[in-house]
Amino acid sequence: MENITNRPETTTSEMASSRRSFLRVAGAAAVTGGLLTACSHADDNYLIPSGSARAAGDTVKLPTGDVGILAFAYVLEQLEAAFYEMLLAKPYPNMSSSDRQLWTDIRGHEIIHREFFKAALGGAVPTLTFNFSSIDFNDRAAVLIAAEAFEKTGVGAYNGAGKYIKDAGYLTLAGKIVSVETRHHSILRELQYPKSDAFAGPTIVTSDTGLHLAYEPTYVLPIAQKYILETIDASALVSSLA
């Protein structure tokens, strides 16, 4: 079975696409945690591990400015959520209860993030199709490596793109989301390299500034593109940030 996803529309309640609704939903979720509980258990029905994919030649053009940055983040959140959905649909042998709980929790967070950006963007970016066939989901070590790489790239992407966001509301929310992504990355590093400085060592946090590494969109998208069947065209977005 190929590790390909073509996720149908979410079965959770519809979110309005306006900025006001987006921020209201975000704030409510942060206070109540209700959306996390719903998403962490309701997504099993819309993962299709062997679903048919879009044509590889399809191109998704990211918008410019703040909307383009949100679209960029939405691409990454779709990727991360799809990975964890696949992982729990194809669990590695003898997955422990603690591992399953960890993956379930992270999956729930990523689904929330994905739905936030979907609400903000409306139809600016479609549901993407992912191919994870290069990842051995039967090998816990391989899964940890992949998950850590996705989270590291995601945190660096938020850190690198944050300086381009002009809307204070979007910037605040991005800061909250990246703090969660950083927690994901830390625990995954600890699982890979227990009882070491890997969770925040010099390869993660720069020694001169004490800040997490930051990546430009032009660095991040080629990494994500390896798993996305559609072609992500960020040329207009990158030009608008210059």
Secondary structure, DSSP 8 states (H G I E B T S, - for coil): ---EEE-----S-----SHHHHHHHHHHHHHH-HHHHHHHHHGGGG--TB-----TT-EEE--SHHHHHHHHHHHHHHHHHHHHHHHHHS--TT--HHHHHHHHHHHHHHHHHHHHHHHHHTTSS---EEE-TTS-TT-HHHHHHHHHHHHHHHHHHHHHHGGG---HHHHHHHHHHHHHHHHHHHHHHHHHSTTSSTTTSTTTB-TTT--B----HHHHHHHHHTTBSSEEE-HHHHHHH-
